[in-house]
Amino acid sequence: MPHQAALVWGGPITYNFGPQHPLQPVRVELAVELMRAYGLLDRPNVQLIPPRLAGDDELKLIHSPDYIDAVRQAGALEPSEITCASVPTYCLGPGDNPIFPEMHEASAQVAGGSIDAAEFVMRGRDHHAFSIAGGLHHAMRANASGFCIYNDAAIAIEHLRRKHGARVLYLDTDAHHGDGVQAAFYDTDEVLTISFHENGRFLFPGTGFVNESGTGAGKGYAVNVPLPPGAADEAFRAAFDELVPGVARAYAPDVLVNQNGADAYQDDPLAHLRLSTGTYAHIARTVHELAHELCQGRWLALG
């Protein structure tokens, strides 16, 4: 019997910072249209999960109540009301995280979709799910960061921990360090975070050095691989293949969660890694194989 797969998708993306912002929703919409054109969404083992808004109790798995209230208030402002003093800052406003209408609802929808994708993964053996608009890995407990309002990755992982008692391996191959997810689980051994990224001396968020390895019960459960600018397929794959399978087998997770940021691609204008599409295929193939070997095929992928 083929594995069961789900894609979180329900139409146009409302998580939109505006036409001048680097993070454009069209990237997701075009990717879904490409899947549709290749017939991937017509396969009998593939289903669509419509996104829904995460409730406040779900958002509070990671975020503070004051921060959630601030996001809701900011998104309710009229455009003429938005100034630097409109709401408590929480890193909302001009710059990386500009305020936009219904920002809370759009961000909660991404989080709700990733939670439901996590639930799909836990329904049985050989369940894969892709929350294609997810992976907003920089948001912290009480502030936005790096284009990320709510950290759907951390929320979905915490949901897996609390509802299913799952040990989670989180693998992040975005060009930027997965700092928000690392921070959320820095003191626990129930989540192992692995991040491959451009060295923080050269790229936002300026973290993810090898000495960041966890604290308390989490000591040794945060793994960082900072890569030099210009690192390409050969260097990335050498590090990835040397580290990931062995660490994953030693940790023996119940579910694999991976963040698939595409900005390590060789033509990305905001980062300096030089990966080809072949390396992205290699990452996906490796994670797929490890999921089947270690955790009954349970794999949650985030866009």
C-alpha positions as a printed NumPy array, in Angstrom:
array([[  0.   ,   0.   ,   0.   ],
       [  1.506,   3.413,  -0.928],
       [  2.182,   5.955,   1.753],
       [ -0.54 ,   8.472,   2.512],
       [  0.317,  12.1  ,   1.795],
       [ -1.399,  15.39 ,   2.528],
       [ -0.854,  18.95 ,   1.363],
       [ -2.147,  21.87 ,   3.408],
       [ -3.807,  24.065,   0.836],
       [ -7.004,  26.053,   0.543],
       [ -6.453,  28.804,  -1.981],
       [ -4.692,  32.162,  -2.134],
       [ -2.229,  32.946,   0.651],
       [ -3.31 ,  35.805,   2.929],
       [  0.029,  35.95 ,   4.8  ],
       [  1.23 ,  38.944,   2.802],
       [  3.481,  41.795,   3.925],
       [  2.845,  43.782,   0.763],
       [  4.138,  44.071,  -2.799],
       [  7.571,  45.442,  -1.878],
       [  8.39 ,  42.744,   0.668],
       [ 10.796,  39.897,  -0.216],
       [  8.457,  37.191,   1.13 ],
       [  5.812,  36.947,  -1.577],
       [  2.86 ,  34.522,  -1.398],
       [  3.079,  33.86 ,  -5.124],
       [  6.026,  31.545,  -4.455],
       [  3.685,  29.119,  -2.701],
       [  0.836,  29.535,  -5.172],
       [  3.084,  28.796,  -8.144],
       [  4.526,  25.734,  -6.415],
       [  1.031,  24.321,  -5.871],
       [  0.109,  25.019,  -9.497],
       [  3.224,  23.151, -10.604],
       [  2.222,  20.16 ,  -8.465],
       [ -1.238,  20.293,  -9.989],
       [  0.162,  20.481, -13.527],
       [  2.237,  17.354, -12.929],
       [ -0.817,  15.501, -11.627],
       [  0.618,  15.056,  -8.147],
       [ -2.569,  16.251,  -6.471],
       [ -4.729,  13.803,  -8.436],
       [ -3.113,  10.693,  -7.006],
       [ -5.448,   8.52 ,  -4.884],
       [ -3.098,   8.535,  -1.895],
       [ -2.903,  12.354,  -1.758],
       [ -5.404,  14.569,   0.011],
       [ -5.706,  18.304,   0.57 ],
       [ -6.067,  19.667,   4.106],
       [ -7.798,  23.064,   4.129],
       [ -6.014,  25.443,   6.502],
       [ -7.874,  26.707,   9.551],
       [ -7.075,  29.293,  12.193],
       [ -5.193,  28.052,  15.233],
       [ -6.935,  29.036,  18.447],
       [ -5.307,  31.161,  21.107],
       [ -4.698,  28.099,  23.307],
       [ -2.751,  26.518,  20.453],
       [ -0.742,  29.671,  19.782],
       [  0.041,  29.881,  23.504],
       [  1.874,  26.576,  23.246],
       [  4.779,  28.784,  22.13 ],
       [  3.757,  32.46 ,  22.24 ],
       [  2.941,  34.749,  25.149],
       [ -0.639,  36.022,  25.585],
       [  0.522,  39.645,  25.409],
       [  2.231,  39.043,  22.089],
       [ -0.808,  37.324,  20.579],
       [ -2.967,  40.249,  21.692],
       [ -0.519,  42.709,  20.127],
       [ -0.584,  40.878,  16.793],
       [ -4.385,  40.833,  16.832],
       [ -4.556,  44.552,  17.651],
       [ -1.998,  45.448,  14.996],
       [ -3.848,  43.58 ,  12.266],
       [ -7.091,  45.372,  13.169],
       [ -5.63 ,  48.835,  12.563],
       [ -6.649,  50.913,   9.601],
       [ -3.719,  51.702,   7.276],
       [ -3.81 ,  55.349,   8.329],
       [ -3.434,  54.28 ,  11.982],
       [ -0.267,  52.264,  11.506],
       [  2.725,  54.102,  12.931],
       [  5.747,  53.065,  14.916],
       [  3.752,  53.868,  18.07 ],
       [  0.534,  52.09 ,  17.029],
       [  1.048,  49.   ,  19.21 ],
       [  3.697,  47.77 ,  21.632],
       [  6.606,  47.017,  19.336],
       [  7.125,  43.256,  19.619],
       [  9.239,  43.767,  16.467],
       [  6.091,  44.607,  14.488],
       [  6.171,  47.539,  12.131],
       [  8.511,  48.962,   9.473],
       [ 11.274,  46.643,   8.327],
       [ 11.172,  42.87 ,   8.231],
       [  7.728,  42.458,   9.783],
       [  5.431,  45.248,   8.568],
       [  1.88 ,  45.292,   9.896],
       [ -0.806,  44.221,   7.414],
       [ -4.613,  43.851,   7.683],
       [ -5.812,  40.733,   9.538],
       [ -2.24 ,  39.805,  10.34 ],
       [ -3.318,  37.666,  13.291],
       [ -5.801,  35.686,  11.207],
       [ -3.337,  35.1  ,   8.356],
       [ -0.597,  33.998,  10.753],
       [ -2.935,  31.808,  12.816],
       [ -4.043,  30.118,   9.604],
       [ -0.474,  29.081,   8.829],
       [ -0.117,  27.707,  12.374],
       [ -3.435,  25.871,  12.224],
       [ -2.469,  24.25 ,   8.943],
       [  0.818,  22.995,  10.372],
       [ -0.926,  21.596,  13.466],
       [ -3.416,  19.721,  11.295],
       [ -0.569,  18.439,   9.121],
       [  1.11 ,  17.142,  12.286],
       [ -2.127,  15.397,  13.248],
       [ -2.337,  13.754,   9.824],
       [  1.197,  12.436,  10.216],
       [  0.283,  10.785,  13.514],
       [ -2.777,   8.94 ,  12.145],
       [ -0.835,   5.896,  11.054],
       [  2.214,   4.4  ,   9.431],
       [  3.664,   5.94 ,   6.283],
       [  1.898,   9.274,   6.65 ],
       [  3.631,  12.291,   5.12 ],
       [  2.274,  15.841,   5.221],
       [  3.456,  19.112,   3.697],
       [  2.414,  22.445,   5.205],
       [  3.669,  24.401,   2.235],
       [  3.093,  27.893,   3.668],
       [  4.651,  26.925,   6.998],
       [  8.174,  26.9  ,   8.34 ],
       [  8.107,  30.383,   9.91 ],
       [ 11.004,  29.45 ,  12.136],
       [ 12.319,  32.798,  13.405],
       [  9.389,  34.012,  15.534],
       [ 10.135,  34.005,  19.266],
       [  7.864,  33.63 ,  22.277],
       [  7.128,  37.349,  22.537],
       [  8.233,  38.924,  19.275],
       [  8.175,  38.616,  15.516],
       [ 11.417,  38.101,  13.649],
       [ 12.672,  37.588,  10.118],
       [  9.32 ,  37.699,   8.278],
       [  7.788,  35.331,  10.871],
       [  4.851,  36.329,  13.086],
       [  3.811,  33.018,  14.676],
       [  6.286,  30.137,  14.761],
       [  4.132,  27.399,  13.23 ],
       [  7.06 ,  24.968,  13.251],
       [  7.557,  25.222,  17.011],
       [  3.785,  25.199,  17.632],
       [  3.32 ,  21.993,  15.628],
       [  6.255,  20.355,  17.421],
       [  4.928,  21.321,  20.844],
       [  1.517,  19.979,  19.833],
       [  3.169,  16.663,  18.928],
       [  4.938,  16.586,  22.282],
       [  1.896,  17.354,  24.412],
       [ -0.82 ,  15.393,  22.619],
       [  1.18 ,  12.403,  21.43 ],
       [  4.192,  12.354,  23.773],
       [  6.374,  12.296,  20.666],
       [ 10.124,  12.676,  20.517],
       [ 10.713,  14.977,  17.579],
       [ 13.731,  15.44 ,  15.34 ],
       [ 13.591,  18.859,  13.69 ],
       [ 15.844,  19.369,  10.658],
       [ 16.21 ,  22.881,   9.214],
       [ 18.006,  23.47 ,   5.92 ],
       [ 16.99 ,  27.096,   5.364],
       [ 19.887,  29.432,   4.604],
       [ 19.078,  31.227,   7.871],
       [ 19.553,  29.629,  11.272],
       [ 16.358,  28.154,  12.754],
       [ 16.753,  30.261,  15.865],
       [ 13.126,  30.458,  16.982],
       [ 12.647,  26.69 ,  17.001],
       [ 16.006,  26.18 ,  18.701],
       [ 15.075,  28.712,  21.4  ],
       [ 11.71 ,  27.043,  22.046],
       [ 13.308,  23.667,  22.812],
       [ 16.779,  24.617,  23.981],
       [ 16.323,  23.075,  27.44 ],
       [ 14.635,  19.77 ,  26.585],
       [ 15.838,  16.416,  25.314],
       [ 12.397,  15.638,  23.821],
       [ 13.191,  17.668,  20.705],
       [ 16.473,  17.461,  18.828],
       [ 17.078,  20.44 ,  16.544],
       [ 19.558,  20.306,  13.656],
       [ 20.144,  23.426,  11.564],
       [ 22.281,  23.791,   8.441],
       [ 22.636,  27.472,   7.525],
       [ 24.942,  30.223,   6.373],
       [ 27.324,  31.314,   9.126],
       [ 25.751,  33.909,  11.411],
       [ 28.762,  36.174,  11.014],
       [ 27.524,  36.908,   7.508],
       [ 23.752,  36.445,   7.578],
       [ 20.676,  37.092,   9.719],
       [ 19.89 ,  36.202,  12.492],
       [ 23.543,  36.16 ,  13.544],
       [ 23.229,  32.948,  15.557],
       [ 23.6  ,  29.209,  15.047],
       [ 27.217,  28.706,  16.013],
       [ 28.571,  25.276,  16.932],
       [ 28.767,  26.124,  20.639],
       [ 24.978,  26.596,  20.769],
       [ 24.198,  23.057,  21.874],
       [ 21.4  ,  23.352,  24.444],
       [ 21.193,  23.807,  28.18 ],
       [ 20.069,  21.757,  31.17 ],
       [ 18.241,  18.618,  30.051],
       [ 18.652,  19.851,  26.482],
       [ 22.438,  19.959,  26.543],
       [ 23.645,  18.295,  23.355],
       [ 20.207,  18.335,  21.707],
       [ 20.782,  21.443,  19.596],
       [ 23.102,  20.858,  16.638],
       [ 24.281,  23.661,  14.359],
       [ 26.244,  23.5  ,  11.123],
       [ 27.205,  27.045,  10.058],
       [ 28.404,  27.052,   6.46 ],
       [ 30.635,  29.682,   4.848],
       [ 29.225,  31.973,   2.164],
       [ 29.53 ,  30.31 ,  -1.21 ],
       [ 29.183,  26.767,   0.124],
       [ 27.699,  24.631,  -2.645],
       [ 26.439,  21.102,  -3.225],
       [ 29.601,  19.163,  -2.491],
       [ 30.33 ,  20.823,   0.854],
       [ 26.703,  20.772,   1.961],
       [ 26.153,  17.124,   1.102],
       [ 29.394,  16.054,   2.753],
       [ 28.334,  17.678,   6.024],
       [ 24.709,  16.562,   5.722],
       [ 25.51 ,  12.917,   4.964],
       [ 28.163,  12.741,   7.659],
       [ 25.902,  14.133,  10.365],
       [ 22.185,  13.654,   9.812],
       [ 21.699,   9.873,   9.394],
       [ 23.942,   8.994,  12.317],
       [ 22.473,  11.565,  14.691],
       [ 18.928,  10.625,  13.682],
       [ 19.558,   6.942,  14.328],
       [ 21.135,   7.667,  17.698],
       [ 18.204,   9.863,  18.732],
       [ 15.49 ,   7.447,  17.496],
       [ 12.65 ,   9.982,  17.047],
       [  8.939,   9.211,  16.834],
       [  8.426,  11.734,  14.044],
       [ 10.599,  13.807,  11.701],
       [  9.841,  17.473,  11.071],
       [ 11.871,  19.356,   8.499],
       [ 11.895,  22.953,   7.357],
       [ 12.635,  23.268,   3.649],
       [ 13.533,  26.921,   3.189],
       [ 14.492,  27.417,  -0.445],
       [ 16.812,  30.355,   0.13 ],
       [ 19.962,  28.246,   0.167],
       [ 19.361,  27.906,  -3.582],
       [ 22.171,  29.254,  -5.742],
       [ 20.166,  32.146,  -7.229],
       [ 18.578,  33.452,  -4.026],
       [ 19.278,  37.21 ,  -3.757],
       [ 19.232,  37.446,   0.064],
       [ 21.686,  34.701,   1.006],
       [ 25.007,  33.386,  -0.24 ],
       [ 24.814,  29.586,  -0.339],
       [ 24.913,  27.875,  -3.702],
       [ 22.777,  24.732,  -3.598],
       [ 21.232,  23.215,  -6.701],
       [ 17.821,  21.587,  -6.96 ],
       [ 19.624,  18.252,  -6.919],
       [ 20.663,  18.825,  -3.324],
       [ 17.093,  19.65 ,  -2.318],
       [ 16.018,  16.334,  -3.855],
       [ 18.794,  14.595,  -1.909],
       [ 17.595,  16.154,   1.364],
       [ 14.001,  15.058,   0.754],
       [ 15.021,  11.543,  -0.267],
       [ 17.211,  11.15 ,   2.829],
       [ 14.51 ,  12.395,   5.202],
       [ 11.94 ,  10.121,   3.544],
       [ 14.211,   7.107,   3.995],
       [ 15.018,   7.984,   7.61 ],
       [ 11.334,   8.462,   8.404],
       [ 10.606,   4.939,   7.173],
       [ 13.598,   3.472,   8.963],
       [ 13.146,   5.207,  12.312],
       [  9.591,   6.395,  12.877],
       [  7.119,   4.356,  10.841],
       [  7.176,   6.831,   7.968],
       [  5.88 ,   9.782,  10.009],
       [  7.234,  12.899,   8.289],
       [  6.008,  16.489,   8.534],
       [  7.537,  18.852,   5.96 ],
       [  7.246,  22.627,   6.194],
       [  7.687,  25.008,   3.244]])
